[in-house]
C-alpha cells in the first residue's frame, strides 16, 4: 500500500500552521501584558515627577508580574522549540508521554476555547517507541480534536497511555457519547493515512466514542 | 464615559483598566463573555473593548448578545492575531476603525475611544 503523501503533506502543514498560530497568539498575549505593566510603570514615573507619591510595594508587584510573564513566554518558546524539532528526524526513539505532553500543552488554548479540560494519565513505567515524532503528534492532535468535539456537557478529555504486548496504546477518553455530528466519519482519510504510515490501528467505541490508538514499539526507517 | 474591558487575560484587562483610570476614564473589566453579560445588566456602559478570541464566547458573539439588550453601546475589538480574517470580521460589525492589534498602545486606544464617543478631555495626571 502506497502512502498518500499529498494528503499527509497537506494535513501536516495544516497541523503545523494551526499550532504555530496558536503559539503566536499566546506570545502576543504575553507581550500585551508586559506592555501594559511596563506602561503602568511609566505612568507612575510621570506621576512621581509631578509629585504624586508612589508606593514601593506597587512597583514590586508590577515587577513580579512582568517576571511572571517572561517565565510564561519562556515556557511557550520551550514548547514551540520541542514541537519544531519534532521534524528533525523522520524516525526516532521517542518518550511517548513527553510527546503527548507537548501536544497537550500546544492544545490548551483550543481546549479552553471549547471549555474542555484536558488531563494526561501517563503510564506507570516510561514508554519509548521508535516512530515518526511529527506524524505521531499530528495523529494524536487529530484524535484529541475529535475527543474534544465529543466531550459532551461535562467537557473532560483524558489521554491515557498503556504498555501492551509488542506495542503501546493511547486512549482518548471523554465525558460525552458518540455523536456523528454533521455526518463526519472518524477515523477519516487523514487519520487513516497517518495511521497507515505509523503502522497504527485506530478504533472508536460505538457506545462511548472513546478513541483507541494502537502503535507498534518500532516502525521501519 | 464608562468603558467595559473584556479579555480572558486577567492581567491584561486589569492593568489596562488601571491605566485608563489614571487618565480619568472609568473602566471596569471582566474575563469572560458570561461575566460581561452579568455586568451590563447592572451597569450602563458607553463602550466595550472586546477581545475577539475568548473561551466559550468570542468577542463578536458577545457583541451580538449585548446588542440585543443594550443597542446604544459601541465597541472596539482587540486581537492578538491581526489576521485579515479578524480584520474583516470586526470591521464588518463596527467599521474599519474599531480594530486594534495587541499589544495595544494606550494613546491609540484612547484616541479610538474618543473618536467613537467624542467626549474625552482627560489626560495622564
Interface residues (C-beta under 8 A of the other chain):
Chain A: X21 X24 X25 X28 X29 X31 X32 X33 X34 X35 X36 X37 X39 X40 X43 X46 X47 X50 X65 X69 X112 X113 X114 X115
Chain B: X8 X9 X11 X12 X15 X16 X18 X19 X22 X53 X54 X55 X56 X80 X81 X102 X103 X104 X106 X124 X125
